[in-house]
Amino acid sequence: MKEIIIYLFLSISSTGMLAYTVHMFLGGVVSERTEHLAMGAAVVIWAGVIAFLWWDVLRRRRGQR
């Protein structure tokens, strides 16, 4: 249970930091709409990566039992 809370906290915080990083790189350089689209794309891709990592952890744990 403790690990789930840690994974959840880290996934949410890293997703927020990723969106803010994209904002800092693109803010003022491109239009606001393009910036939001880039932030959304980065967050969706990152959410997929996080989901794959969670799936891998669960798959490995089932194999240990």
N, CA, C, O and CB atoms as a CASP TS submission, in Angstrom:
PFRMAT TS
TARGET T0000
AUTHOR 0000-0000-0000
METHOD Language model
MODEL 1
PARENT N/A
ATOM      1  N   MET     1       0.832  -1.192   0.000  1.00  0.00           N
ATOM      2  CA  MET     1       0.000   0.000   0.000  1.00  0.00           C
ATOM      3  C   MET     1       0.874   1.252   0.000  1.00  0.00           C
ATOM      4  O   MET     1       0.575   2.228  -0.688  1.00  0.00           O
ATOM      5  CB  MET     1      -0.945   0.000   1.215  1.00  0.00           C
ATOM      6  N   LYS     2       1.949   1.216   0.772  1.00  0.00           N
ATOM      7  CA  LYS     2       2.831   2.374   0.847  1.00  0.00           C
ATOM      8  C   LYS     2       3.439   2.688  -0.521  1.00  0.00           C
ATOM      9  O   LYS     2       3.601   3.853  -0.882  1.00  0.00           O
ATOM     10  CB  LYS     2       3.941   2.133   1.878  1.00  0.00           C
ATOM     11  N   GLU     3       3.771   1.648  -1.273  1.00  0.00           N
ATOM     12  CA  GLU     3       4.370   1.855  -2.593  1.00  0.00           C
ATOM     13  C   GLU     3       3.387   2.487  -3.555  1.00  0.00           C
ATOM     14  O   GLU     3       3.783   3.302  -4.388  1.00  0.00           O
ATOM     15  CB  GLU     3       4.872   0.538  -3.162  1.00  0.00           C
ATOM     16  N   ILE     4       2.113   2.131  -3.462  1.00  0.00           N
ATOM     17  CA  ILE     4       1.106   2.712  -4.340  1.00  0.00           C
ATOM     18  C   ILE     4       1.008   4.213  -4.112  1.00  0.00           C
ATOM     19  O   ILE     4       0.902   4.981  -5.069  1.00  0.00           O
ATOM     20  CB  ILE     4      -0.259   2.047  -4.115  1.00  0.00           C
ATOM     21  N   ILE     5       1.044   4.629  -2.874  1.00  0.00           N
ATOM     22  CA  ILE     5       0.978   6.053  -2.551  1.00  0.00           C
ATOM     23  C   ILE     5       2.204   6.773  -3.100  1.00  0.00           C
ATOM     24  O   ILE     5       2.086   7.875  -3.637  1.00  0.00           O
ATOM     25  CB  ILE     5       0.869   6.263  -1.027  1.00  0.00           C
ATOM     26  N   ILE     6       3.366   6.170  -2.971  1.00  0.00           N
ATOM     27  CA  ILE     6       4.594   6.778  -3.490  1.00  0.00           C
ATOM     28  C   ILE     6       4.535   6.871  -5.009  1.00  0.00           C
ATOM     29  O   ILE     6       4.846   7.920  -5.571  1.00  0.00           O
ATOM     30  CB  ILE     6       5.834   5.969  -3.051  1.00  0.00           C
ATOM     31  N   TYR     7       4.138   5.780  -5.690  1.00  0.00           N
ATOM     32  CA  TYR     7       4.014   5.798  -7.151  1.00  0.00           C
ATOM     33  C   TYR     7       3.027   6.863  -7.606  1.00  0.00           C
ATOM     34  O   TYR     7       3.295   7.593  -8.560  1.00  0.00           O
ATOM     35  CB  TYR     7       3.577   4.426  -7.668  1.00  0.00           C
ATOM     36  N   LEU     8       1.899   6.953  -6.935  1.00  0.00           N
ATOM     37  CA  LEU     8       0.874   7.928  -7.300  1.00  0.00           C
ATOM     38  C   LEU     8       1.400   9.348  -7.141  1.00  0.00           C
ATOM     39  O   LEU     8       1.222  10.176  -8.035  1.00  0.00           O
ATOM     40  CB  LEU     8      -0.385   7.732  -6.447  1.00  0.00           C
ATOM     41  N   PHE     9       2.041   9.638  -6.021  1.00  0.00           N
ATOM     42  CA  PHE     9       2.594  10.975  -5.784  1.00  0.00           C
ATOM     43  C   PHE     9       3.640  11.327  -6.838  1.00  0.00           C
ATOM     44  O   PHE     9       3.625  12.429  -7.386  1.00  0.00           O
ATOM     45  CB  PHE     9       3.212  11.059  -4.377  1.00  0.00           C
ATOM     46  N   LEU    10       4.542  10.400  -7.120  1.00  0.00           N
ATOM     47  CA  LEU    10       5.607  10.674  -8.091  1.00  0.00           C
ATOM     48  C   LEU    10       5.062  10.831  -9.502  1.00  0.00           C
ATOM     49  O   LEU    10       5.550  11.669 -10.259  1.00  0.00           O
ATOM     50  CB  LEU    10       6.643   9.561  -8.064  1.00  0.00           C
ATOM     51  N   SER    11       4.071  10.048  -9.863  1.00  0.00           N
ATOM     52  CA  SER    11       3.522  10.175 -11.212  1.00  0.00           C
ATOM     53  C   SER    11       2.790  11.498 -11.392  1.00  0.00           C
ATOM     54  O   SER    11       2.907  12.123 -12.446  1.00  0.00           O
ATOM     55  CB  SER    11       2.580   9.014 -11.513  1.00  0.00           C
ATOM     56  N   ILE    12       2.048  11.933 -10.402  1.00  0.00           N
ATOM     57  CA  ILE    12       1.334  13.209 -10.503  1.00  0.00           C
ATOM     58  C   ILE    12       2.315  14.379 -10.506  1.00  0.00           C
ATOM     59  O   ILE    12       2.176  15.298 -11.313  1.00  0.00           O
ATOM     60  CB  ILE    12       0.330  13.360  -9.343  1.00  0.00           C
ATOM     61  N   SER    13       3.298  14.354  -9.619  1.00  0.00           N
ATOM     62  CA  SER    13       4.235  15.466  -9.556  1.00  0.00           C
ATOM     63  C   SER    13       5.116  15.538 -10.802  1.00  0.00           C
ATOM     64  O   SER    13       5.398  16.633 -11.288  1.00  0.00           O
ATOM     65  CB  SER    13       5.102  15.345  -8.315  1.00  0.00           C
ATOM     66  N   SER    14       5.551  14.401 -11.324  1.00  0.00           N
ATOM     67  CA  SER    14       6.396  14.436 -12.515  1.00  0.00           C
ATOM     68  C   SER    14       5.604  14.876 -13.741  1.00  0.00           C
ATOM     69  O   SER    14       6.158  15.530 -14.625  1.00  0.00           O
ATOM     70  CB  SER    14       7.022  13.064 -12.762  1.00  0.00           C
ATOM     71  N   THR    15       4.325  14.533 -13.810  1.00  0.00           N
ATOM     72  CA  THR    15       3.489  14.985 -14.922  1.00  0.00           C
ATOM     73  C   THR    15       3.309  16.500 -14.874  1.00  0.00           C
ATOM     74  O   THR    15       3.379  17.164 -15.909  1.00  0.00           O
ATOM     75  CB  THR    15       2.117  14.283 -14.888  1.00  0.00           C
ATOM     76  N   GLY    16       3.083  17.041 -13.705  1.00  0.00           N
ATOM     77  CA  GLY    16       2.975  18.496 -13.557  1.00  0.00           C
ATOM     78  C   GLY    16       4.256  19.211 -13.908  1.00  0.00           C
ATOM     79  O   GLY    16       4.237  20.253 -14.562  1.00  0.00           O
ATOM     80  N   MET    17       5.380  18.649 -13.472  1.00  0.00           N
ATOM     81  CA  MET    17       6.666  19.261 -13.791  1.00  0.00           C
ATOM     82  C   MET    17       6.937  19.216 -15.289  1.00  0.00           C
ATOM     83  O   MET    17       7.497  20.164 -15.840  1.00  0.00           O
ATOM     84  CB  MET    17       7.791  18.561 -13.032  1.00  0.00           C
ATOM     85  N   LEU    18       6.553  18.136 -15.957  1.00  0.00           N
ATOM     86  CA  LEU    18       6.740  18.023 -17.401  1.00  0.00           C
ATOM     87  C   LEU    18       5.931  19.092 -18.132  1.00  0.00           C
ATOM     88  O   LEU    18       6.449  19.750 -19.034  1.00  0.00           O
ATOM     89  CB  LEU    18       6.336  16.619 -17.889  1.00  0.00           C
ATOM     90  N   ALA    19       4.682  19.266 -17.756  1.00  0.00           N
ATOM     91  CA  ALA    19       3.839  20.284 -18.394  1.00  0.00           C
ATOM     92  C   ALA    19       4.420  21.675 -18.164  1.00  0.00           C
ATOM     93  O   ALA    19       4.415  22.499 -19.078  1.00  0.00           O
ATOM     94  CB  ALA    19       2.392  20.214 -17.854  1.00  0.00           C
ATOM     95  N   TYR    20       4.910  21.946 -16.986  1.00  0.00           N
ATOM     96  CA  TYR    20       5.494  23.253 -16.695  1.00  0.00           C
ATOM     97  C   TYR    20       6.794  23.463 -17.477  1.00  0.00           C
ATOM     98  O   TYR    20       7.080  24.578 -17.914  1.00  0.00           O
ATOM     99  CB  TYR    20       5.753  23.396 -15.188  1.00  0.00           C
ATOM    100  N   THR    21       7.574  22.411 -17.654  1.00  0.00           N
ATOM    101  CA  THR    21       8.806  22.512 -18.429  1.00  0.00           C
ATOM    102  C   THR    21       8.499  22.867 -19.879  1.00  0.00           C
ATOM    103  O   THR    21       9.164  23.721 -20.466  1.00  0.00           O
ATOM    104  CB  THR    21       9.597  21.198 -18.358  1.00  0.00           C
ATOM    105  N   VAL    22       7.494  22.215 -20.456  1.00  0.00           N
ATOM    106  CA  VAL    22       7.091  22.552 -21.826  1.00  0.00           C
ATOM    107  C   VAL    22       6.635  24.005 -21.884  1.00  0.00           C
ATOM    108  O   VAL    22       6.971  24.714 -22.832  1.00  0.00           O
ATOM    109  CB  VAL    22       5.960  21.608 -22.322  1.00  0.00           C
ATOM    110  N   HIS    23       5.888  24.455 -20.905  1.00  0.00           N
ATOM    111  CA  HIS    23       5.433  25.845 -20.841  1.00  0.00           C
ATOM    112  C   HIS    23       6.629  26.803 -20.796  1.00  0.00           C
ATOM    113  O   HIS    23       6.632  27.819 -21.491  1.00  0.00           O
ATOM    114  CB  HIS    23       4.528  26.061 -19.606  1.00  0.00           C
ATOM    115  N   MET    24       7.630  26.489 -19.994  1.00  0.00           N
ATOM    116  CA  MET    24       8.796  27.373 -19.877  1.00  0.00           C
ATOM    117  C   MET    24       9.592  27.434 -21.173  1.00  0.00           C
ATOM    118  O   MET    24      10.120  28.490 -21.520  1.00  0.00           O
ATOM    119  CB  MET    24       9.699  26.906 -18.743  1.00  0.00           C
ATOM    120  N   PHE    25       9.688  26.313 -21.899  1.00  0.00           N
ATOM    121  CA  PHE    25      10.428  26.311 -23.161  1.00  0.00           C
ATOM    122  C   PHE    25       9.672  27.032 -24.276  1.00  0.00           C
ATOM    123  O   PHE    25      10.278  27.740 -25.081  1.00  0.00           O
ATOM    124  CB  PHE    25      10.725  24.883 -23.585  1.00  0.00           C
ATOM    125  N   LEU    26       8.365  26.857 -24.323  1.00  0.00           N
ATOM    126  CA  LEU    26       7.599  27.366 -25.455  1.00  0.00           C
ATOM    127  C   LEU    26       6.839  28.656 -25.168  1.00  0.00           C
ATOM    128  O   LEU    26       6.386  29.320 -26.100  1.00  0.00           O
ATOM    129  CB  LEU    26       6.638  26.328 -25.903  1.00  0.00           C
ATOM    130  N   GLY    27       6.693  29.017 -23.915  1.00  0.00           N
ATOM    131  CA  GLY    27       5.921  30.205 -23.560  1.00  0.00           C
ATOM    132  C   GLY    27       6.486  31.469 -24.194  1.00  0.00           C
ATOM    133  O   GLY    27       7.654  31.800 -23.989  1.00  0.00           O
ATOM    134  N   GLY    28       5.662  32.173 -24.962  1.00  0.00           N
ATOM    135  CA  GLY    28       6.085  33.404 -25.604  1.00  0.00           C
ATOM    136  C   GLY    28       6.761  33.200 -26.951  1.00  0.00           C
ATOM    137  O   GLY    28       6.933  34.162 -27.700  1.00  0.00           O
ATOM    138  N   VAL    29       7.144  31.981 -27.276  1.00  0.00           N
ATOM    139  CA  VAL    29       7.805  31.696 -28.550  1.00  0.00           C
ATOM    140  C   VAL    29       6.774  31.312 -29.604  1.00  0.00           C
ATOM    141  O   VAL    29       6.878  31.716 -30.762  1.00  0.00           O
ATOM    142  CB  VAL    29       8.848  30.570 -28.384  1.00  0.00           C
ATOM    143  N   VAL    30       5.789  30.537 -29.197  1.00  0.00           N
ATOM    144  CA  VAL    30       4.728  30.094 -30.104  1.00  0.00           C
ATOM    145  C   VAL    30       3.400  30.625 -29.582  1.00  0.00           C
ATOM    146  O   VAL    30       3.332  31.201 -28.497  1.00  0.00           O
ATOM    147  CB  VAL    30       4.698  28.529 -30.230  1.00  0.00           C
ATOM    148  N   SER    31       2.354  30.427 -30.361  1.00  0.00           N
ATOM    149  CA  SER    31       1.038  30.891 -29.914  1.00  0.00           C
ATOM    150  C   SER    31       0.588  30.085 -28.692  1.00  0.00           C
ATOM    151  O   SER    31       1.072  28.984 -28.432  1.00  0.00           O
ATOM    152  CB  SER    31      -0.006  30.769 -31.061  1.00  0.00           C
ATOM    153  N   GLU    32      -0.345  30.671 -27.963  1.00  0.00           N
ATOM    154  CA  GLU    32      -0.830  30.014 -26.741  1.00  0.00           C
ATOM    155  C   GLU    32      -1.508  28.686 -27.056  1.00  0.00           C
ATOM    156  O   GLU    32      -1.389  27.726 -26.294  1.00  0.00           O
ATOM    157  CB  GLU    32      -1.805  30.930 -25.992  1.00  0.00           C
ATOM    158  N   ARG    33      -2.216  28.633 -28.175  1.00  0.00           N
ATOM    159  CA  ARG    33      -2.885  27.387 -28.580  1.00  0.00           C
ATOM    160  C   ARG    33      -1.854  26.293 -28.861  1.00  0.00           C
ATOM    161  O   ARG    33      -2.030  25.152 -28.432  1.00  0.00           O
ATOM    162  CB  ARG    33      -3.769  27.623 -29.832  1.00  0.00           C
ATOM    163  N   THR    34      -0.791  26.630 -29.572  1.00  0.00           N
ATOM    164  CA  THR    34       0.259  25.653 -29.873  1.00  0.00           C
ATOM    165  C   THR    34       0.939  25.186 -28.589  1.00  0.00           C
ATOM    166  O   THR    34       1.261  24.008 -28.435  1.00  0.00           O
ATOM    167  CB  THR    34       1.300  26.254 -30.840  1.00  0.00           C
ATOM    168  N   GLU    35       1.151  26.120 -27.679  1.00  0.00           N
ATOM    169  CA  GLU    35       1.761  25.765 -26.399  1.00  0.00           C
ATOM    170  C   GLU    35       0.888  24.781 -25.632  1.00  0.00           C
ATOM    171  O   GLU    35       1.392  23.807 -25.073  1.00  0.00           O
ATOM    172  CB  GLU    35       2.005  27.021 -25.556  1.00  0.00           C
ATOM    173  N   HIS    36      -0.402  25.026 -25.603  1.00  0.00           N
ATOM    174  CA  HIS    36      -1.318  24.127 -24.894  1.00  0.00           C
ATOM    175  C   HIS    36      -1.386  22.757 -25.567  1.00  0.00           C
ATOM    176  O   HIS    36      -1.465  21.729 -24.894  1.00  0.00           O
ATOM    177  CB  HIS    36      -2.719  24.744 -24.823  1.00  0.00           C
ATOM    178  N   LEU    37      -1.356  22.751 -26.894  1.00  0.00           N
ATOM    179  CA  LEU    37      -1.351  21.471 -27.598  1.00  0.00           C
ATOM    180  C   LEU    37      -0.073  20.684 -27.292  1.00  0.00           C
ATOM    181  O   LEU    37      -0.126  19.470 -27.091  1.00  0.00           O
ATOM    182  CB  LEU    37      -1.488  21.695 -29.115  1.00  0.00           C
ATOM    183  N   ALA    38       1.065  21.366 -27.255  1.00  0.00           N
ATOM    184  CA  ALA    38       2.330  20.697 -26.938  1.00  0.00           C
ATOM    185  C   ALA    38       2.328  20.186 -25.500  1.00  0.00           C
ATOM    186  O   ALA    38       2.808  19.085 -25.230  1.00  0.00           O
ATOM    187  CB  ALA    38       3.517  21.655 -27.158  1.00  0.00           C
ATOM    188  N   MET    39       1.791  20.978 -24.584  1.00  0.00           N
ATOM    189  CA  MET    39       1.709  20.540 -23.193  1.00  0.00           C
ATOM    190  C   MET    39       0.797  19.321 -23.076  1.00  0.00           C
ATOM    191  O   MET    39       1.115  18.365 -22.369  1.00  0.00           O
ATOM    192  CB  MET    39       1.198  21.683 -22.293  1.00  0.00           C
ATOM    193  N   GLY    40      -0.336  19.361 -23.773  1.00  0.00           N
ATOM    194  CA  GLY    40      -1.257  18.229 -23.738  1.00  0.00           C
ATOM    195  C   GLY    40      -0.643  16.970 -24.324  1.00  0.00           C
ATOM    196  O   GLY    40      -0.807  15.882 -23.773  1.00  0.00           O
ATOM    197  N   ALA    41       0.063  17.114 -25.438  1.00  0.00           N
ATOM    198  CA  ALA    41       0.709  15.961 -26.060  1.00  0.00           C
ATOM    199  C   ALA    41       1.773  15.369 -25.144  1.00  0.00           C
ATOM    200  O   ALA    41       1.870  14.150 -25.005  1.00  0.00           O
ATOM    201  CB  ALA    41       1.330  16.357 -27.399  1.00  0.00           C
ATOM    202  N   ALA    42       2.567  16.230 -24.521  1.00  0.00           N
ATOM    203  CA  ALA    42       3.614  15.753 -23.618  1.00  0.00           C
ATOM    204  C   ALA    42       3.009  15.018 -22.423  1.00  0.00           C
ATOM    205  O   ALA    42       3.524  13.982 -22.004  1.00  0.00           O
ATOM    206  CB  ALA    42       4.483  16.927 -23.134  1.00  0.00           C
ATOM    207  N   VAL    43       1.929  15.546 -21.880  1.00  0.00           N
ATOM    208  CA  VAL    43       1.283  14.920 -20.726  1.00  0.00           C
ATOM    209  C   VAL    43       0.673  13.569 -21.117  1.00  0.00           C
ATOM    210  O   VAL    43       0.766  12.606 -20.356  1.00  0.00           O
ATOM    211  CB  VAL    43       0.196  15.852 -20.146  1.00  0.00           C
ATOM    212  N   VAL    44       0.054  13.496 -22.289  1.00  0.00           N
ATOM    213  CA  VAL    44      -0.550  12.225 -22.731  1.00  0.00           C
ATOM    214  C   VAL    44       0.535  11.171 -22.943  1.00  0.00           C
ATOM    215  O   VAL    44       0.381  10.023 -22.527  1.00  0.00           O
ATOM    216  CB  VAL    44      -1.365  12.427 -24.041  1.00  0.00           C
ATOM    217  N   ILE    45       1.629  11.563 -23.589  1.00  0.00           N
ATOM    218  CA  ILE    45       2.735  10.623 -23.800  1.00  0.00           C
ATOM    219  C   ILE    45       3.313  10.174 -22.464  1.00  0.00           C
ATOM    220  O   ILE    45       3.557   8.984 -22.262  1.00  0.00           O
ATOM    221  CB  ILE    45       3.837  11.263 -24.669  1.00  0.00           C
ATOM    222  N   TRP    46       3.533  11.111 -21.557  1.00  0.00           N
ATOM    223  CA  TRP    46       4.087  10.777 -20.253  1.00  0.00           C
ATOM    224  C   TRP    46       3.143   9.884 -19.458  1.00  0.00           C
ATOM    225  O   TRP    46       3.593   8.975 -18.760  1.00  0.00           O
ATOM    226  CB  TRP    46       4.387  12.045 -19.470  1.00  0.00           C
ATOM    227  N   ALA    47       1.836  10.132 -19.555  1.00  0.00           N
ATOM    228  CA  ALA    47       0.863   9.278 -18.866  1.00  0.00           C
ATOM    229  C   ALA    47       0.940   7.850 -19.412  1.00  0.00           C
ATOM    230  O   ALA    47       0.792   6.888 -18.659  1.00  0.00           O
ATOM    231  CB  ALA    47      -0.576   9.842 -19.027  1.00  0.00           C
ATOM    232  N   GLY    48       1.170   7.716 -20.704  1.00  0.00           N
ATOM    233  CA  GLY    48       1.350   6.387 -21.288  1.00  0.00           C
ATOM    234  C   GLY    48       2.591   5.700 -20.754  1.00  0.00           C
ATOM    235  O   GLY    48       2.569   4.501 -20.475  1.00  0.00           O
ATOM    236  N   VAL    49       3.671   6.449 -20.610  1.00  0.00           N
ATOM    237  CA  VAL    49       4.916   5.889 -20.054  1.00  0.00           C
ATOM    238  C   VAL    49       4.694   5.448 -18.615  1.00  0.00           C
ATOM    239  O   VAL    49       5.107   4.353 -18.231  1.00  0.00           O
ATOM    240  CB  VAL    49       6.070   6.927 -20.123  1.00  0.00           C
ATOM    241  N   ILE    50       4.049   6.282 -17.822  1.00  0.00           N
ATOM    242  CA  ILE    50       3.769   5.945 -16.424  1.00  0.00           C
ATOM    243  C   ILE    50       2.868   4.705 -16.350  1.00  0.00           C
ATOM    244  O   ILE    50       3.092   3.822 -15.522  1.00  0.00           O
ATOM    245  CB  ILE    50       3.101   7.145 -15.694  1.00  0.00           C
ATOM    246  N   ALA    51       1.852   4.642 -17.214  1.00  0.00           N
ATOM    247  CA  ALA    51       0.960   3.478 -17.226  1.00  0.00           C
ATOM    248  C   ALA    51       1.728   2.212 -17.576  1.00  0.00           C
ATOM    249  O   ALA    51       1.484   1.162 -16.981  1.00  0.00           O
ATOM    250  CB  ALA    51      -0.191   3.688 -18.224  1.00  0.00           C
ATOM    251  N   PHE    52       2.652   2.291 -18.529  1.00  0.00           N
ATOM    252  CA  PHE    52       3.462   1.128 -18.868  1.00  0.00           C
ATOM    253  C   PHE    52       4.325   0.697 -17.681  1.00  0.00           C
ATOM    254  O   PHE    52       4.463  -0.498 -17.421  1.00  0.00           O
ATOM    255  CB  PHE    52       4.343   1.432 -20.082  1.00  0.00           C
ATOM    256  N   LEU    53       4.905   1.657 -16.964  1.00  0.00           N
ATOM    257  CA  LEU    53       5.739   1.318 -15.807  1.00  0.00           C
ATOM    258  C   LEU    53       4.903   0.636 -14.717  1.00  0.00           C
ATOM    259  O   LEU    53       5.356  -0.336 -14.111  1.00  0.00           O
ATOM    260  CB  LEU    53       6.418   2.588 -15.242  1.00  0.00           C
ATOM    261  N   TRP    54       3.691   1.136 -14.466  1.00  0.00           N
ATOM    262  CA  TRP    54       2.816   0.515 -13.476  1.00  0.00           C
ATOM    263  C   TRP    54       2.467  -0.899 -13.911  1.00  0.00           C
ATOM    264  O   TRP    54       2.500  -1.826 -13.102  1.00  0.00           O
ATOM    265  CB  TRP    54       1.534   1.350 -13.273  1.00  0.00           C
ATOM    266  N   TRP    55       2.129  -1.070 -15.200  1.00  0.00           N
ATOM    267  CA  TRP    55       1.786  -2.384 -15.727  1.00  0.00           C
ATOM    268  C   TRP    55       2.956  -3.346 -15.560  1.00  0.00           C
ATOM    269  O   TRP    55       2.762  -4.503 -15.188  1.00  0.00           O
ATOM    270  CB  TRP    55       1.382  -2.285 -17.205  1.00  0.00           C
ATOM    271  N   ASP    56       4.165  -2.876 -15.832  1.00  0.00           N
ATOM    272  CA  ASP    56       5.349  -3.728 -15.712  1.00  0.00           C
ATOM    273  C   ASP    56       5.577  -4.157 -14.260  1.00  0.00           C
ATOM    274  O   ASP    56       5.912  -5.313 -13.997  1.00  0.00           O
ATOM    275  CB  ASP    56       6.588  -2.994 -16.246  1.00  0.00           C
ATOM    276  N   VAL    57       5.398  -3.239 -13.331  1.00  0.00           N
ATOM    277  CA  VAL    57       5.565  -3.575 -11.919  1.00  0.00           C
ATOM    278  C   VAL    57       4.538  -4.619 -11.500  1.00  0.00           C
ATOM    279  O   VAL    57       4.881  -5.594 -10.832  1.00  0.00           O
ATOM    280  CB  VAL    57       5.439  -2.315 -11.039  1.00  0.00           C
ATOM    281  N   LEU    58       3.278  -4.420 -11.889  1.00  0.00           N
ATOM    282  CA  LEU    58       2.240  -5.384 -11.529  1.00  0.00           C
ATOM    283  C   LEU    58       2.495  -6.737 -12.176  1.00  0.00           C
ATOM    284  O   LEU    58       2.275  -7.767 -11.539  1.00  0.00           O
ATOM    285  CB  LEU    58       0.866  -4.862 -11.938  1.00  0.00           C
ATOM    286  N   ARG    59       2.949  -6.762 -13.409  1.00  0.00           N
ATOM    287  CA  ARG    59       3.239  -8.018 -14.096  1.00  0.00           C
ATOM    288  C   ARG    59       4.379  -8.761 -13.407  1.00  0.00           C
ATOM    289  O   ARG    59       4.309  -9.977 -13.229  1.00  0.00           O
ATOM    290  CB  ARG    59       3.590  -7.756 -15.567  1.00  0.00           C
ATOM    291  N   ARG    60       5.413  -8.048 -13.025  1.00  0.00           N
ATOM    292  CA  ARG    60       6.540  -8.700 -12.348  1.00  0.00           C
ATOM    293  C   ARG    60       6.148  -9.214 -10.966  1.00  0.00           C
ATOM    294  O   ARG    60       6.624 -10.266 -10.539  1.00  0.00           O
ATOM    295  CB  ARG    60       7.714  -7.731 -12.223  1.00  0.00           C
ATOM    296  N   ARG    61       5.294  -8.489 -10.273  1.00  0.00           N
ATOM    297  CA  ARG    61       4.869  -8.946  -8.944  1.00  0.00           C
ATOM    298  C   ARG    61       4.022 -10.187  -9.018  1.00  0.00           C
ATOM    299  O   ARG    61       4.128 -11.061  -8.157  1.00  0.00           O
ATOM    300  CB  ARG    61       4.105  -7.861  -8.231  1.00  0.00           C
ATOM    301  N   ARG    62       3.176 -10.287 -10.036  1.00  0.00           N
ATOM    302  CA  ARG    62       2.368 -11.492 -10.193  1.00  0.00           C
ATOM    303  C   ARG    62       3.246 -12.687 -10.494  1.00  0.00           C
ATOM    304  O   ARG    62       2.923 -13.807 -10.098  1.00  0.00           O
ATOM    305  CB  ARG    62       1.333 -11.308 -11.298  1.00  0.00           C
ATOM    306  N   GLY    63       4.357 -12.468 -11.193  1.00  0.00           N
ATOM    307  CA  GLY    63       5.268 -13.544 -11.527  1.00  0.00           C
ATOM    308  C   GLY    63       6.059 -14.051 -10.331  1.00  0.00           C
ATOM    309  O   GLY    63       6.534 -15.187 -10.345  1.00  0.00           O
ATOM    310  N   GLN    64       6.211 -13.229  -9.296  1.00  0.00           N
ATOM    311  CA  GLN    64       6.977 -13.623  -8.113  1.00  0.00           C
ATOM    312  C   GLN    64       6.163 -14.512  -7.182  1.00  0.00           C
ATOM    313  O   GLN    64       6.746 -15.254  -6.391  1.00  0.00           O
ATOM    314  CB  GLN    64       7.453 -12.389  -7.361  1.00  0.00           C
ATOM    315  N   ARG    65       4.868 -14.463  -7.249  1.00  0.00           N
ATOM    316  CA  ARG    65       4.022 -15.217  -6.323  1.00  0.00           C
ATOM    317  C   ARG    65       3.906 -16.652  -6.712  1.00  0.00           C
ATOM    318  O   ARG    65       3.228 -17.423  -6.034  1.00  0.00           O
ATOM    319  CB  ARG    65       2.659 -14.615  -6.243  1.00  0.00           C
TER
END
